[in-house]
Structures are given as C-alpha cells and as structure tokens.
C-alpha cells in the first residue's frame, strides 16, 4: 500500500489510480506556450551553433546560471562528415537574477582570435570533438568543495573499442570540475562509463538513496519509425554511483507496456521540485525519414534544406519534437505517446532536425497577472546567409506551463469518475490543484478500502482554477492519519493535476 505521508501526488501517475474504476482520461495537458525571447547568440565564437543549455538557481550567488555549447561558423554547404567533427566547440556561461533578463559576462579567461572579452569557460582545445556540455551543482553534503560544480561532456579519445551495443567506438564522457562554477579544470577525467554520449547527458545526486544518477545516450539494434530494416535505435541509459567514479552496469530505461518504439534523442530528466521523489523528463524524440519525400518540399527554408541535404543528408530528412515522461523509481518510466512540445506553425527556421531540444532545468516565475507558472528555456536555430555562406545562429525563448500541469486526469462535459488505490497519509489539511469551466466541477470524497464514503468526508464540490485549493471536509483529517483510504472524484468539464495532505 502506498504511504504518501505529506508528499504531493499527481493525478497523471497511473500507479496511483485504480484504473479499472477510473473513467477520467489520463492525458497530456495544454501545450507549453512560447513567450519572449531571452537571448540571442551571434558573437563570433557562437555564430554557427549554440546547443545543449543547462541552468539552475544557485543560492550561493543568488543567480540563475546557464551553461551552453558554442561553435564558430562553418559553411554548411561545403562540409563533409570529417569537417563536421573538427574541434570547434567551446563551453560558455550566462547568468540572470530573475531568469528573464540574462547577461553573458566578459570573464576574460580564454582568448578568441586574440580577444579575451568573452564568456568562454572551457576552450576548444580542452577536448577533441567534444560537445553536449551540462553543469550540475552537486548537493551531496560529502562532495569535495573543489568538485561542487560538475560538468560533463562527450568526446572522442583513444582507440576504437568494442562496445556493449555492438557499435564499436572511442567515445567517452569527460568530467570537468570546478569550485565556483566559472573556473573549471580543463584537464578532465574520463568517467568509467560505456556509451555513445552524443547528446545531453544528465547527472543528479539523489538524497533519498545517496546515489549519483546519470542518464545518457547509447544505442541498441532494433526497429523504429518508418524504417523497414533494423537500425541503431537511439535510447536513454541509466547508471548509478556512490562516488561519481565507480558506476553500476548501465541499463536502458524501461517504459510502460505498449509504449511504441521510439528514438529518444535526449532525456531532459530533472527531479521535479514539487514532486517529493517524482522525477520527470522532457525527451527530444527523433524521427528520421529513410529518404527525401514530397512533403519536405513544402516545409520552410527549402533552399537551406536542400543545401544541407547535399552536405549532410540526415540533417535534412530528420525531425524532432519533445515528449513528457515521469518516474518514481528512476528506472521505470511512463512515457506519453503524444508530443508535449511541438515545432510549431511553420516559419522560416523550424521543422528541422534539432527542434524542441529543451534546456535542462526549470524555474518558477510569476506572470503579469500575478499568477505562478513554470518556465523552461527552448533554443531555436535561425538560418543566415552571408554572401552564400550558410550558417545558423541561435535564440533562446521562454516557454511556460501550469504548475504541475504537464499531464492530468480529464473529464469532458459528459462527466467522468476517478478512484485512487488505497493509501495512507499524514496531515490535517487537503489541497488540490485543479481547474473547471464555470459549469464544471470536481467533487472530492474520501472512502475506505472498499469504496464506502467515510462520515465527515462526503463529497465537497469544487469549481474554479487553483493550484492549492483547500478541500473543506467537515471531518477531522488527523483522525484518518495512518489509516487506509481512497480518494474518489466525480468530475465534469474539469482537469485535476495534483493533491497534497499537509
């Protein structure tokens, strides 16, 4: 039986619900909304490619800190695969006091064409063909001070060796250390993990099990999308470590029965700050067409797309969007089949391979109406021609969504019901995150294990739109502390997101 104590619970969690007795539909909620542009990246050291941002709020400096990869321009119409892999990547830093107004400080650490006025924190010569940088501020109380900020990045080094997947490789994961989040040791360690690593690799220390968790890219042979033959399928793997040096044997993430085969380009895994053990992910999902098809002729930037196809075909016939998934045990995940982030209405720059690669991170903000919301950061690539020289630069935009509002249990205008599995709790108050129409409602009751409504906890009718609405039972909730109960909802034209006893 689930003992939830005072932990927030989510109505999108299939393990919480008695699905045989629930008629409400568990589904993704509203699509995130694009807001203002946060940053433009067109400095000489970042005017070709800016990718894989990660950010977090740092209490020590009272600022949001953002890290990203940047490379200087190359003519995409004249590249071959060997030239694409020439060392050209450096890692950079930006910061903000409110998450809305960002600056790229002149750090003066490394020169670009003889000029030290830049925000580079790790130079290109620190790696070979490295990419996919992520910085994590370690909350492990036993972390050595000089390793408080951990940066990981993909690189190629040494001899090509046999790998678990069957695809031989010399790809490694580099570990850069820093005491202050700015000055990193540029002679990195190589972590003892086997994988492809050619995407955003996420590291997290979990205080519940006192382990480091890593989510990284590897591949396996399989069938996916519209390919009739077996291909190398991109997927997310997971491993753990006590000390960040010695890692467990990596395993593929496991998804729910019936989840469709899908190429996972990134994981986007973060512990949800309101989740009390609930981890969520916003993976970039990858769909590559075997060849150019007529529909591609109608997509934006056809000339740029054809130029790119002649130099690097996969980049012109592959497309990406963003998903949503969640897990309570860090290995078994429920992955919704539909996209959560979409490339959006066609414009001059979207519907390309690389859409919907979210920054790793999340922040709570307040909008102009004083309403709390969640904000995430989305890079968008922009095409630019300079006398026939085809390049891409980037802009970062803020996307917002409802707090806890990634997915929900939904009832249409005809109404539906929801019943949880039995659980025990602690607390004297119940709060629920929900919304209804003016004519809709959510009726909340507590029952015993057999579904009999408990005296004093009969249906309370709610309507409105609130993140933390109290449920005003007449009974004393403390009398039920530690006793098995179920929550019963009757709903009409309503969505419910989460609840919490406190």
C-alpha positions as CSV (number, residue, x, y, z in Angstrom):
1,X,0.0,0.0,0.0
2,X,1.2,3.5,-0.9
3,X,2.2,5.6,2.2
4,X,2.2,9.1,0.8
5,X,2.7,10.9,4.1
6,X,2.6,14.6,3.1
7,X,4.1,14.1,-0.3
8,X,2.4,15.7,-3.3
9,X,0.7,13.2,-5.6
10,X,-0.1,13.6,-9.2
11,X,-3.2,12.5,-11.0
12,X,-1.2,11.7,-14.1
13,X,0.5,8.9,-12.1
14,X,-1.0,5.7,-13.4
15,X,0.4,3.8,-10.4
16,X,-1.7,5.9,-8.0
17,X,-5.0,5.3,-9.8
18,X,-7.4,2.3,-9.7
19,X,-7.6,2.3,-13.5
20,X,-10.4,-0.3,-13.6
21,X,-12.7,2.1,-11.7
22,X,-11.4,5.3,-13.2
23,X,-13.2,6.7,-16.3
24,X,-11.4,10.1,-16.4
25,X,-8.8,10.2,-19.1
26,X,-5.2,10.4,-18.1
27,X,-3.6,12.7,-20.8
28,X,-1.1,15.4,-21.5
29,X,-2.3,18.8,-20.6
30,X,-2.2,22.1,-22.5
31,X,0.9,22.5,-24.7
32,X,3.5,24.9,-23.3
33,X,3.2,28.5,-24.5
34,X,6.1,30.3,-26.2
35,X,6.8,33.7,-24.6
36,X,9.5,36.3,-25.0
37,X,13.0,35.9,-26.5
38,X,15.6,35.7,-23.7
39,X,18.9,35.7,-25.5
40,X,20.5,35.9,-29.0
41,X,23.8,34.2,-29.8
42,X,25.6,35.8,-32.6
43,X,29.1,36.5,-31.2
44,X,31.9,35.3,-33.4
45,X,32.6,32.3,-31.1
46,X,28.9,31.3,-31.1
47,X,27.6,32.3,-34.6
48,X,27.5,28.8,-36.0
49,X,25.9,26.6,-33.4
50,X,24.6,27.1,-29.8
51,X,23.3,24.0,-28.2
52,X,22.5,21.9,-25.1
53,X,21.9,24.6,-22.5
54,X,21.5,23.7,-18.8
55,X,20.6,26.0,-16.0
56,X,19.8,26.2,-12.3
57,X,19.3,28.7,-9.5
58,X,22.5,29.0,-7.4
59,X,21.7,30.0,-3.8
60,X,25.4,30.8,-3.2
61,X,25.4,33.7,-5.7
62,X,21.6,34.4,-5.8
63,X,21.5,34.0,-9.6
64,X,20.4,31.6,-12.2
65,X,23.4,30.1,-14.0
66,X,23.3,28.8,-17.6
67,X,25.9,26.8,-19.5
68,X,25.9,26.1,-23.2
69,X,28.0,24.8,-26.1
70,X,29.0,27.2,-28.8
71,X,31.0,26.9,-32.1
72,X,32.3,29.3,-34.7
73,X,30.8,29.4,-38.1
74,X,31.4,27.0,-40.8
75,X,29.9,26.9,-44.3
76,X,27.3,24.1,-44.0
77,X,27.2,23.8,-47.8
78,X,30.8,22.8,-48.0
79,X,31.2,20.4,-45.2
80,X,31.7,16.7,-45.2
81,X,31.5,14.5,-42.1
82,X,35.2,14.7,-41.3
83,X,35.0,18.5,-41.3
84,X,31.9,18.4,-39.2
85,X,34.0,16.6,-36.5
86,X,36.9,19.1,-36.5
87,X,37.5,20.6,-33.0
88,X,35.5,23.8,-32.9
89,X,33.3,23.6,-29.7
90,X,33.8,25.6,-26.6
91,X,31.6,25.9,-23.5
92,X,30.2,29.2,-22.3
93,X,28.3,30.8,-19.4
94,X,25.4,33.3,-18.8
95,X,23.6,34.4,-15.7
96,X,20.4,36.1,-14.6
97,X,19.0,37.4,-11.3
98,X,15.4,36.7,-12.3
99,X,15.5,34.1,-15.1
100,X,14.1,36.6,-17.5
101,X,17.0,39.1,-18.1
102,X,20.2,37.3,-19.0
103,X,23.7,38.6,-19.5
104,X,26.8,36.9,-20.9
105,X,29.6,38.3,-18.8
106,X,33.1,39.1,-20.1
107,X,35.1,36.6,-18.0
108,X,38.5,37.1,-19.6
109,X,39.5,33.5,-19.2
110,X,40.4,32.4,-22.7
111,X,41.0,34.2,-26.0
112,X,39.0,34.1,-29.2
113,X,41.1,35.3,-32.1
114,X,43.3,37.1,-29.5
115,X,40.4,38.8,-27.7
116,X,39.7,37.8,-24.1
117,X,36.4,39.7,-23.9
118,X,34.1,36.7,-23.9
119,X,32.1,34.3,-21.7
120,X,34.0,31.1,-22.5
121,X,34.7,28.9,-19.5
122,X,36.2,25.9,-21.3
123,X,38.2,26.4,-24.5
124,X,38.0,24.3,-27.7
125,X,41.5,22.8,-27.1
126,X,40.3,21.1,-23.9
127,X,38.7,18.5,-26.0
128,X,38.9,16.7,-29.3
129,X,35.5,16.6,-30.9
130,X,33.6,17.3,-27.6
131,X,30.0,18.5,-27.3
132,X,26.9,18.2,-25.2
133,X,28.1,20.0,-22.1
134,X,26.0,20.0,-18.9
135,X,26.8,21.5,-15.5
136,X,25.3,20.3,-12.2
137,X,25.7,21.8,-8.8
138,X,26.3,18.9,-6.5
139,X,24.1,18.9,-3.4
140,X,25.8,15.9,-1.9
141,X,27.0,17.1,1.5
142,X,30.1,14.9,1.2
143,X,31.1,16.4,-2.1
144,X,34.7,17.9,-2.0
145,X,34.5,21.7,-2.4
146,X,36.7,21.7,-5.5
147,X,34.1,19.4,-7.2
148,X,30.9,21.2,-6.2
149,X,30.2,22.1,-9.8
150,X,30.4,19.1,-12.1
151,X,30.5,19.5,-15.9
152,X,30.2,16.5,-18.2
153,X,30.8,16.5,-22.0
154,X,31.1,13.9,-24.8
155,X,34.4,13.5,-26.5
156,X,36.3,11.0,-28.8
157,X,39.6,9.8,-27.5
158,X,42.0,6.8,-27.9
159,X,41.4,3.6,-29.8
160,X,38.1,2.4,-31.1
161,X,37.0,-0.5,-28.9
162,X,34.1,-3.0,-28.8
163,X,31.0,-1.7,-27.0
164,X,28.0,-3.3,-25.4
165,X,25.7,-2.2,-28.2
166,X,27.8,-3.8,-30.9
167,X,28.7,-0.5,-32.4
168,X,32.4,-0.1,-31.8
169,X,33.5,3.4,-30.6
170,X,36.1,5.6,-28.9
171,X,33.5,7.9,-27.4
172,X,34.0,8.9,-23.8
173,X,32.3,11.1,-21.1
174,X,34.6,13.8,-19.8
175,X,34.3,15.2,-16.2
176,X,35.2,18.8,-15.6
177,X,35.5,20.0,-12.0
178,X,35.0,23.5,-10.5
179,X,34.8,25.1,-7.1
180,X,32.9,28.2,-8.2
181,X,31.0,27.2,-11.4
182,X,33.2,29.5,-13.5
183,X,36.8,28.3,-13.3
184,X,36.9,24.6,-14.4
185,X,39.8,22.3,-14.5
186,X,40.4,22.0,-18.3
187,X,42.3,18.7,-17.9
188,X,39.2,16.5,-17.4
189,X,38.9,13.0,-16.1
190,X,37.3,10.3,-18.2
191,X,34.4,8.6,-16.4
192,X,34.3,4.9,-16.4
193,X,31.0,4.5,-18.2
194,X,30.4,3.0,-21.6
195,X,28.1,4.7,-24.1
196,X,27.7,6.9,-27.1
197,X,27.1,10.1,-25.1
198,X,26.4,12.2,-28.2
199,X,23.5,14.2,-26.6
200,X,22.7,15.9,-23.3
201,X,23.9,13.6,-20.6
202,X,22.2,14.4,-17.2
203,X,23.7,13.9,-13.7
204,X,21.8,14.1,-10.5
205,X,22.6,13.3,-6.8
206,X,19.6,11.8,-5.1
207,X,19.5,12.3,-1.3
208,X,16.9,9.5,-0.9
209,X,19.3,6.7,-1.9
210,X,22.5,8.8,-1.6
211,X,23.5,7.9,-5.2
212,X,24.5,9.8,-8.2
213,X,22.3,9.0,-11.2
214,X,23.3,9.5,-14.8
215,X,21.0,9.5,-17.8
216,X,23.0,9.2,-21.1
217,X,22.8,8.3,-24.7
218,X,23.6,4.8,-26.1
219,X,22.1,2.8,-28.9
220,X,20.7,-0.7,-29.5
221,X,19.8,-2.6,-32.6
222,X,16.1,-2.5,-33.4
223,X,13.2,-1.4,-35.5
224,X,11.7,2.1,-35.3
225,X,9.6,4.7,-37.1
226,X,9.3,4.2,-40.9
227,X,12.5,2.1,-41.4
228,X,11.7,-1.4,-42.7
229,X,15.1,-2.7,-41.7
230,X,16.9,-3.0,-38.4
231,X,18.7,0.2,-37.4
232,X,20.7,1.6,-34.5
233,X,18.0,3.0,-32.2
234,X,18.9,5.9,-30.0
235,X,17.8,5.5,-26.4
236,X,18.4,6.7,-22.9
237,X,20.5,4.6,-20.4
238,X,20.8,4.9,-16.7
239,X,23.6,4.1,-14.1
240,X,24.3,5.0,-10.5
241,X,27.4,5.6,-8.4
242,X,28.2,6.3,-4.8
243,X,31.4,8.3,-5.5
244,X,30.9,9.6,-9.1
245,X,33.8,7.4,-10.2
246,X,32.6,3.8,-9.9
247,X,29.4,3.3,-11.8
248,X,26.9,0.4,-11.9
249,X,26.2,-1.5,-15.1
250,X,24.1,0.7,-17.3
251,X,20.6,-0.3,-18.3
252,X,18.1,1.0,-20.8
253,X,15.2,2.9,-19.3
254,X,12.1,0.7,-19.1
255,X,8.8,2.1,-20.4
256,X,5.3,1.0,-19.8
257,X,3.8,-2.0,-21.6
258,X,2.6,-1.0,-25.0
259,X,4.8,2.1,-25.3
260,X,5.6,2.5,-29.0
261,X,9.1,2.0,-30.3
262,X,10.7,5.5,-30.4
263,X,14.1,7.0,-30.8
264,X,15.0,9.1,-27.8
265,X,17.5,11.8,-28.6
266,X,17.7,13.4,-25.2
267,X,16.2,12.6,-21.8
268,X,15.7,16.0,-20.2
269,X,15.4,14.3,-16.8
270,X,15.1,16.5,-13.7
271,X,13.8,15.9,-10.2
272,X,10.5,17.9,-10.1
273,X,11.0,20.4,-7.3
274,X,7.3,20.0,-6.1
275,X,7.4,16.2,-6.7
276,X,8.8,14.7,-3.4
277,X,10.6,11.9,-5.3
278,X,8.8,12.3,-8.7
279,X,11.3,12.7,-11.5
280,X,10.2,14.0,-14.9
281,X,11.7,14.1,-18.3
282,X,11.2,16.1,-21.5
283,X,13.0,14.0,-24.1
284,X,13.6,15.2,-27.6
285,X,12.0,12.5,-29.9
286,X,13.8,11.7,-33.1
287,X,12.1,10.7,-36.4
288,X,14.3,10.2,-39.5
289,X,12.7,9.5,-42.9
290,X,14.7,7.0,-45.0
291,X,14.7,9.4,-47.9
292,X,13.5,12.8,-49.1
293,X,9.7,12.6,-49.5
294,X,7.4,15.1,-51.4
295,X,6.1,16.7,-48.1
296,X,9.6,18.0,-47.4
297,X,9.3,20.3,-50.5
298,X,6.6,22.2,-48.7
299,X,8.5,22.8,-45.5
300,X,10.2,26.1,-44.7
301,X,13.6,27.2,-45.9
302,X,13.7,24.8,-48.8
303,X,16.9,26.2,-50.3
304,X,18.7,25.9,-47.0
305,X,17.3,22.4,-46.5
306,X,18.5,21.2,-49.9
307,X,21.9,22.8,-49.3
308,X,22.1,20.9,-46.0
309,X,20.9,17.7,-47.6
310,X,23.7,17.8,-50.2
311,X,26.3,18.1,-47.4
312,X,24.8,16.1,-44.5
313,X,21.6,14.3,-45.7
314,X,20.4,13.1,-42.3
315,X,20.0,16.6,-41.0
316,X,17.5,17.5,-43.8
317,X,15.2,14.4,-43.5
318,X,15.1,14.0,-39.7
319,X,12.7,15.9,-37.5
320,X,12.4,16.2,-33.7
321,X,9.8,17.2,-31.1
322,X,9.6,17.0,-27.4
323,X,7.8,14.5,-25.1
324,X,6.9,14.1,-21.4
325,X,7.6,11.1,-19.1
326,X,7.8,10.5,-15.4
327,X,9.2,8.0,-12.9
328,X,9.1,7.3,-9.2
329,X,11.9,4.8,-9.1
330,X,14.3,6.4,-11.6
331,X,14.4,3.4,-13.9
332,X,10.8,2.5,-14.8
333,X,9.2,5.4,-16.8
334,X,5.8,6.2,-18.1
335,X,6.3,7.9,-21.5
336,X,3.3,9.5,-23.0
337,X,2.8,8.6,-26.7
338,X,2.0,12.1,-27.9
339,X,4.3,15.1,-28.2
340,X,4.3,17.7,-25.4
341,X,6.5,20.3,-27.2
342,X,5.8,20.8,-30.9
343,X,8.0,22.5,-33.6
344,X,5.0,24.9,-34.1
345,X,3.5,26.7,-37.0
346,X,5.8,26.7,-39.9
347,X,8.2,29.7,-40.2
348,X,11.5,30.4,-41.9
349,X,13.5,28.4,-39.3
350,X,11.6,25.5,-37.8
351,X,10.6,21.9,-38.8
352,X,14.3,20.9,-38.8
353,X,16.3,18.3,-37.1
354,X,17.1,19.9,-33.7
355,X,13.7,21.4,-32.9
356,X,12.5,21.1,-29.2
357,X,15.8,20.4,-27.6
358,X,14.9,22.0,-24.2
359,X,17.4,23.4,-21.8
360,X,17.9,21.1,-18.8
361,X,16.3,23.0,-16.0
362,X,13.1,24.6,-14.8
363,X,12.1,27.7,-12.8
364,X,9.0,29.1,-11.2
365,X,8.1,32.5,-12.4
366,X,5.2,35.0,-12.0
367,X,3.3,36.4,-15.0
368,X,1.9,39.9,-15.5
369,X,-1.3,38.9,-13.7
370,X,0.5,37.8,-10.6
371,X,-0.1,34.1,-11.4
372,X,2.6,31.5,-10.6
373,X,3.7,29.4,-13.6
374,X,6.6,27.2,-14.7
375,X,9.2,28.4,-17.1
376,X,11.6,26.5,-19.3
377,X,14.1,27.6,-21.9
378,X,14.0,26.5,-25.6
379,X,16.8,27.2,-28.1
380,X,15.7,28.0,-31.6
381,X,18.1,27.8,-34.6
382,X,18.0,30.6,-37.1
383,X,19.3,30.4,-40.7
384,X,21.5,33.2,-42.0
385,X,23.1,33.7,-45.4
386,X,26.2,35.9,-45.8
387,X,27.0,36.1,-49.4
388,X,26.1,32.5,-50.0
389,X,27.8,31.4,-46.8
390,X,25.1,29.3,-45.0
391,X,25.3,29.4,-41.2
392,X,23.0,29.0,-38.2
393,X,22.8,31.1,-35.1
394,X,20.5,30.7,-32.1
395,X,18.0,32.5,-30.0
396,X,16.6,31.3,-26.7
397,X,12.9,31.6,-25.8
398,X,11.0,31.1,-22.6
399,X,8.1,28.6,-22.6
400,X,5.6,28.5,-19.8
401,X,3.2,25.9,-18.4
402,X,0.9,25.4,-15.4
403,X,2.5,24.4,-12.2
404,X,2.1,20.6,-12.0
405,X,0.4,20.9,-15.4
406,X,2.3,18.6,-17.6
407,X,-0.4,16.0,-17.6
408,X,-3.7,15.5,-15.8
409,X,-6.9,13.4,-15.3
410,X,-9.5,15.0,-17.6
411,X,-13.3,14.8,-17.7
412,X,-15.3,16.2,-20.6
413,X,-18.7,17.8,-20.5
414,X,-20.4,14.4,-20.0
415,X,-18.5,13.8,-16.8
416,X,-16.2,11.1,-15.5
417,X,-15.0,9.5,-12.3
418,X,-11.7,8.8,-10.7
419,X,-10.7,6.5,-7.8
420,X,-7.3,6.1,-6.3
421,X,-5.8,2.9,-5.0
422,X,-5.7,2.7,-1.1
423,X,-3.1,4.9,0.6
424,X,-2.2,6.2,4.0
425,X,-1.4,9.9,4.7
426,X,-0.4,12.4,7.4
427,X,-1.7,15.9,7.9
428,X,-4.7,18.0,8.8
429,X,-5.5,19.6,5.5
430,X,-6.0,18.6,1.9
431,X,-5.1,20.8,-1.1
432,X,-5.9,20.1,-4.7
433,X,-4.6,21.6,-8.0
434,X,-7.5,21.6,-10.5
435,X,-9.5,23.7,-13.0
436,X,-13.0,23.6,-14.2
437,X,-15.3,25.6,-16.5
438,X,-17.9,27.8,-15.0
439,X,-20.4,24.9,-15.3
440,X,-17.9,22.2,-14.4
441,X,-17.0,20.8,-11.1
442,X,-14.8,18.4,-9.1
443,X,-16.5,16.6,-6.2
444,X,-14.0,15.2,-3.7
445,X,-14.7,12.4,-1.2
446,X,-12.6,10.0,0.9
447,X,-13.6,6.4,1.2
448,X,-12.5,3.3,3.0
449,X,-10.6,0.5,1.1
450,X,-13.9,-1.0,-0.1
451,X,-15.1,2.3,-1.6
452,X,-17.6,3.3,1.2
453,X,-17.7,7.0,1.8
454,X,-16.4,7.9,5.2
455,X,-18.5,10.0,7.5
456,X,-17.4,13.6,7.6
457,X,-15.6,13.2,4.3
458,X,-18.6,13.2,1.9
459,X,-18.4,14.9,-1.4
460,X,-17.2,18.5,-1.4
461,X,-18.0,20.3,-4.7
462,X,-15.2,22.5,-6.1
463,X,-15.1,24.7,-9.1
464,X,-12.6,27.3,-10.3
465,X,-9.0,27.2,-11.2
466,X,-6.5,26.9,-8.3
467,X,-3.1,25.4,-7.7
468,X,-3.7,24.8,-4.0
469,X,-7.4,24.8,-3.2
470,X,-8.3,23.6,0.3
471,X,-11.0,20.8,0.4
472,X,-13.2,21.8,3.3
473,X,-14.3,18.4,4.8
474,X,-16.4,18.6,7.9
475,X,-14.5,15.7,9.5
476,X,-11.1,15.9,11.2
477,X,-8.4,14.6,8.8
478,X,-6.0,13.8,11.6
479,X,-8.4,11.1,12.7
480,X,-7.6,9.3,9.4
481,X,-3.8,9.7,9.7
482,X,-2.1,6.3,9.0
483,X,-5.4,4.6,8.1
484,X,-6.0,3.2,4.6
485,X,-8.3,5.5,2.5
486,X,-9.1,6.1,-1.1
487,X,-9.8,9.4,-2.8
488,X,-12.9,9.5,-5.0
489,X,-13.6,12.2,-7.6
490,X,-16.6,12.9,-9.7
491,X,-15.8,15.4,-12.4
492,X,-17.3,17.3,-15.3
493,X,-15.5,19.6,-17.7
494,X,-12.6,19.6,-15.4
495,X,-8.9,18.7,-15.1
496,X,-7.1,17.6,-11.9
497,X,-3.4,17.8,-11.6
498,X,-2.2,17.0,-8.1
499,X,-3.1,16.9,-4.4
500,X,-1.3,17.1,-1.1
501,X,-2.1,16.4,2.5
502,X,-0.3,18.9,4.8
